[in-house]
Amino acid sequence: MTKPHSYNEAEGEEIVKALRSYGVLTHDRLCEIVTGGEWRESHFDVCLAGLVKRGRVTRLGDELYELSEEERAPAA
């Protein structure tokens, strides 16, 4: 993985790292682990939605998230 170039990338990598470490998490627990409540206003939700849209994170239901299969696959 390359070094993040922006706050958005760094925050996204924090979410990915948490999901890689803990597996499936609720929205609230994920936010707590990455201290998303301290991020700029509403940015945790914006960042998480972007990861889902880009296919790095899978939304399992209203409140559950996990890494996508592609993100869980070992690097080639």
N, C-alpha and C positions, 0 to 999 in steps of 0.2 A: 504494500500500500504506500502511496506517496503521501507526503506531508500536506495537510489541508492548507488551502490558499486563502480561505476566508472564514469568518465566524460561522457562516451557514454550513460550510463543509465540516468545520470542527465540531459543531453541535450535532450534525448528522452522524459523524463518526462516533460521538459519545453514545448516541442512541443505538447504533449498530453494535458497538462494543458491549453495551449492557445486555442486549438481546443475545449476543453470542455467548456471554457468560452465564445468563440466567435462563435462557430458553423462552418459553411463552410467558408474557407478562401482561397484566392489565394496564390500561392507559395510565391510571393514577400511580401504580407502583413504578412503572417505567419513568414517569415524570419525576417521582420522588428520587429514584436512583441517580438520575442525571441532573438533579437539582433544576429541573425545567421551570419551576416556579420562580427562579431567580433570573431567568432569561428575559430578554426584552418582551414587552407585552404581547401575549398570544403567540410568541415565536415557537414555543415547543410544539404546539398544535400545527403550525404552518410547516415546520421542519419535518415532523412525523408524516404529515399528509404528502409532502414532497417525496419522502422515501418510499411511501406506498405507491405513489404515482410512477416513480422510476423503477419499481419492481425490486427494490432492495429489502423491503419489509412487507410482510403479508398481514392483512387485517383478517382475523379469524371470526370476528363477530363485532358486536357493538363496542366492546371494551377490551378485546384480547388481540395481542400482536406477537408475531414471531419473525425471525429472519426468513427471507424467501429461500426456496431451494437453491437457487443460483448463488446466493450469498453464503449459504452453508457449505456449498461444494468446496473441496480443497482447491487451492490455487494450483494451476498447471505448471 
